[in-house]
Amino acid sequence: MATDEVSQAAGLGDTGMSLDFSDPQFDESGKLRSLQARLHGTRLDAQLTFYVWDVAEIVCYFRALDQDWRGWSGERQYESVEGDLVLSARHLGRIELSVTLTGEAARDISTHVGWTAQAIVGIEPGEELSLFVRDFDSLVARATE
């Protein structure tokens, strides 16, 4: 998936299951503060806005996956500062990106309400991932402009 010029989104995956990032929110100084993540596929559609403490962490995570497109051993993980977005990537010839989105209420055990959505997004290493990284960098780059 490429950047959508109208909605400014960057996405990975296919129609079966994909992960999109959009709606970057910046503070007065131009620092990225939040992004929207949407996990959607044939029978799943979940989205949340997650707080970004340090944009370099998530940018570096995706860049490292792209740089090592030929493979790595084990899992590579990213977790947002509040734990509402968790990513775990394994390289099995194709990249399997496990995505977990957790709604705010589900993180507060005292309420006993909320939701969690989890799915695996398949990513072709190489061009698909490189295009996403370029689009993602562009989406969050306004923080430094």
N, C-alpha and C positions, 0 to 999 in steps of 0.2 A: 504494500500500500504506500502511496506517496502522500506528500503533504497536500491537504485540501486547502487551496488558496482562500476560500471563503471562510471556513471555520477554523483554519490554522490548527490542523490535527496531524499527528504522526502516528502511524499504526504498523503493527506486525501481524502476520498470520494470514488466514484466508477466510472464506465465507463460513467454513465449518467452525472456526473459533479464532477470534482475533482480540488483540489488545490495542486500544487507541489511547493516546494522550492528547489533551486539548485544554483550552481555556486557561492559559497561564495568567496568574495574577501576580502583580509586582507591587512592592511598597513604594513609598515616595522617593527613595534613593535609587530605584530601578532594580532592586534585588528581588529575585523570584521568590514568592512566598507560598504559592500553591499551584497544583495542577489537577486536572480532572483525569481519572483513569476509567476507562470503560472496557469491560470484558464482555464480549458478545459472540454468539454463535447461533446455531440452529435452534437450541432450546434454552438459551441462557442470555440474559441481558442484565448486567449489573454495573453500576457506576458509583463513583464516589470522588470527592475532592479531598486530596491529601496534602498535608502541610509539608513544605520543602524547607528543611533547615539549611542544607548545603547542596546547592544544585550540582556542584562538582562531583559529589558522590554518585548520583544516578547517571550523570553524563559519563563518568569514568567506567561505571559498570557496563554500560552498553558498548562503549568504545573498546573495552577489553575483550568482550565477546566477539566483536567484529575483527579485532587484530588477531585473535587466535582462532579464526574461522576454520582452520584445518583440524582443530580438536584440542581437547584438554582432558585431564582425568578429574574425576570427582564432580562436585557441584559448586557452582558459584552463586552466591546469594547477595541480595540487596533487601534491606528492610527500611521503610520510611521511619522517621523519628518517632512517630506515634504508633507504629506497627500496623497501620491500616492497609498498607500495600506491602506485600512480600513477594519477591521474585526469586526463583531458584532455577538455574540453567544447567542442563547436562548436555554433553555432546555425544551423540550416538550415531555419527554420520550426518544426521540432521540434528538441529538443536531442539531440545524439548524444554520449553520455558513454562515452569509451573507458576501460576499466578494466583495469589490469594488476596481478595479484597474483603475487608471486615468493616461493617458499618459501625459508627461511633457507639451506639448503644450496646452492641455486642461486646465491646471492650470493657464495659462497666459491668462486672459480674453481679453487682447488687440489683440491677434492673431486670435481669433474666429475660431480656428481649433483645432483638437485633437480628443481624444476619451476617453470614459469611458466604462468599462465593469463591469457588476454586475450580480451575480448569488448566489444561495443558495446551499451550499454543505451540504449534509446530512452525519452525523457522528454517528456511533454507540458508545455510551459511554461504557467504559470498555476497553476490549482488543485492539480494533482498535485504539482508541485514545491513549492508553498507548504505543503501538508500534510506533505510529507517534511521540510521545513526545521523546521516546528513540532515534529514528532516527534523529529527528530534533536537539536534544542536540548533537548528534554525528556530524552532519553536521556543526554546528557552533562552536564546541568545539576546533577546531584547533586554534582558537584565543587565547586560554589559554594554549596551549601546548608549 
